[in-house]
Amino acid sequence: TWVISINHIGNYYSELSGWPAQSLNVTIGIYFDFIPPIIEFNKFPNHYDCQVQMELCCLNEGENTGYKPNREKETIWWFWSNGKNIEDVINNIKYSFLKTGLPWLKKYSNIERAFEKIEREINSYHKFYNAQFFAKHLKLWDKYEEYHQLFKAEAIKFGE
């Protein structure tokens, strides 16, 4: 299942980061339903439920949205409080999705490629959890056993 999530930055993050509260972030992801969810969700997965995720980046940000605070963060779109540049922001998000998001979704919809991506992640609870189920689904039994043992060891650290 492909997921796209457009998130409002909000006041709390704005106060922490200095980004204006009227900022947006766009995350895409792929949820593979052969992996049991760590936390049950209602009907449709959120981007944070997806086993592989990517934040979209502003493309030609200064030109298309009219204003970029002096920041290095390329995954946030800013729009003026009067909404004057909202059409440019939406068009830029669309362009970013078509240029980078859609090819990324197509690439990692391939289960083998998604598994390779997960294997390249930093070792963690979530990596081992997902990797064991990918290996099982792909019938890679040695890798399944390896990731299952690594996951069990990680789970003990969290008191599970």
C-alpha positions as CSV (number, residue, x, y, z in Angstrom):
1,T,0.0,0.0,0.0
2,W,1.4,3.4,-1.0
3,V,1.0,6.2,1.6
4,I,1.4,9.9,1.2
5,S,1.2,12.1,4.2
6,I,1.1,15.9,4.2
7,N,1.9,17.2,7.7
8,H,1.5,20.6,9.1
9,I,4.6,21.6,11.1
10,G,2.6,23.3,13.8
11,N,3.4,25.6,16.7
12,Y,5.4,23.1,18.9
13,Y,7.9,22.1,16.1
14,S,8.0,25.8,15.0
15,E,9.1,26.9,18.4
16,L,11.8,24.1,18.5
17,S,13.1,24.6,15.0
18,G,12.5,28.2,14.2
19,W,10.6,27.2,11.1
20,P,7.3,29.2,10.6
21,A,4.2,27.3,12.0
22,Q,2.6,27.5,8.5
23,S,5.1,25.0,7.1
24,L,4.4,21.6,5.5
25,N,6.3,18.4,5.3
26,V,5.5,15.5,2.9
27,T,6.4,11.9,3.7
28,I,5.7,8.9,1.4
29,G,5.9,5.3,2.3
30,I,5.1,1.7,1.4
31,Y,3.2,-0.5,3.8
32,F,3.8,-4.2,3.2
33,D,0.8,-6.1,4.7
34,F,2.7,-9.4,5.1
35,I,4.4,-7.8,8.1
36,P,2.2,-7.7,11.3
37,P,2.0,-4.1,12.6
38,I,3.9,-3.3,15.8
39,I,1.0,-1.2,16.9
40,E,-2.5,-1.9,15.6
41,F,-4.0,0.9,13.5
42,N,-7.6,1.5,12.4
43,K,-8.2,1.1,8.7
44,F,-5.3,2.6,6.8
45,P,-1.6,2.9,7.7
46,N,0.0,6.2,8.4
47,H,3.4,7.0,7.0
48,Y,5.1,6.1,10.3
49,D,3.5,2.6,10.0
50,C,5.3,2.0,6.6
51,Q,8.3,-0.2,6.5
52,V,10.1,2.0,4.0
53,Q,9.7,5.8,4.0
54,M,11.0,8.9,2.4
55,E,10.5,12.6,2.9
56,L,10.0,14.6,-0.3
57,C,12.2,17.6,-0.9
58,C,11.4,21.1,-2.1
59,L,12.6,21.5,-5.7
60,N,13.7,25.0,-6.7
61,E,12.2,26.0,-3.4
62,G,13.1,29.7,-3.3
63,E,11.8,30.2,-6.8
64,N,8.6,28.3,-6.4
65,T,7.5,29.3,-2.9
66,G,8.8,32.8,-2.8
67,Y,10.4,32.4,0.6
68,K,12.8,30.0,2.3
69,P,14.0,31.0,5.7
70,N,17.8,30.7,6.1
71,R,17.7,27.0,6.8
72,E,19.3,23.9,5.4
73,K,16.2,21.7,5.8
74,E,15.0,20.8,2.2
75,T,12.0,18.7,3.3
76,I,9.8,21.6,4.5
77,W,7.7,23.9,2.4
78,W,6.8,27.3,3.8
79,F,3.7,29.3,2.8
80,W,2.9,32.9,3.6
81,S,0.3,33.4,6.4
82,N,-1.9,35.2,3.8
83,G,-1.8,32.1,1.6
84,K,-0.6,34.1,-1.4
85,N,2.0,31.4,-2.4
86,I,-0.1,28.3,-1.5
87,E,-0.7,27.4,-5.2
88,D,3.1,27.5,-5.8
89,V,3.7,25.3,-2.8
90,I,1.1,22.8,-3.9
91,N,2.5,22.8,-7.4
92,N,6.0,22.3,-6.0
93,I,4.8,19.3,-3.9
94,K,3.2,17.8,-6.9
95,Y,6.3,18.3,-9.0
96,S,8.5,16.8,-6.2
97,F,6.2,13.8,-6.0
98,L,6.1,13.2,-9.8
99,K,9.9,13.7,-10.2
100,T,11.2,11.8,-7.1
101,G,8.4,10.3,-5.1
102,L,6.6,8.3,-7.7
103,P,9.8,6.7,-9.1
104,W,10.9,5.9,-5.5
105,L,7.5,4.3,-4.8
106,K,7.8,2.2,-7.9
107,K,11.4,1.2,-7.1
108,Y,10.7,0.1,-3.6
109,S,7.4,-1.6,-4.3
110,N,9.6,-4.5,-5.5
111,I,9.9,-6.6,-2.3
112,E,13.5,-7.6,-2.9
113,R,14.6,-4.0,-3.4
114,A,12.7,-2.9,-0.3
115,F,14.4,-5.7,1.7
116,E,17.8,-4.5,0.4
117,K,17.0,-1.0,1.5
118,I,16.0,-2.2,5.0
119,E,19.2,-4.2,5.3
120,R,21.2,-1.0,4.6
121,E,19.5,0.8,7.5
122,I,21.2,1.5,10.8
123,N,20.8,-1.5,13.1
124,S,17.7,-1.0,15.3
125,Y,14.6,-2.6,16.7
126,H,12.5,-1.6,13.7
127,K,15.1,-2.7,11.2
128,F,15.4,-6.2,12.7
129,Y,11.6,-6.5,13.2
130,N,10.9,-5.7,9.5
131,A,13.9,-7.6,8.1
132,Q,12.9,-10.8,9.8
133,F,9.5,-10.7,8.1
134,F,10.9,-9.7,4.7
135,A,13.4,-12.6,4.9
136,K,10.6,-15.0,5.9
137,H,8.3,-13.8,3.1
138,L,11.2,-14.2,0.6
139,K,12.0,-17.7,2.1
140,L,15.6,-16.6,2.9
141,W,15.7,-18.8,6.0
142,D,19.3,-18.1,7.1
143,K,18.6,-14.4,7.0
144,Y,15.3,-14.9,8.7
145,E,17.0,-16.7,11.6
146,E,19.7,-14.0,11.8
147,Y,17.3,-11.1,11.9
148,H,14.9,-13.0,14.2
149,Q,17.7,-13.5,16.8
150,L,18.8,-9.9,16.4
151,F,15.2,-8.7,16.9
152,K,14.8,-10.9,20.0
153,A,18.0,-9.4,21.5
154,E,16.8,-5.9,20.7
155,A,13.4,-6.6,22.2
156,I,15.0,-7.7,25.5
157,K,16.7,-4.3,25.7
158,F,13.2,-2.7,25.6
159,G,11.8,-5.1,28.2
160,E,9.7,-7.2,25.8
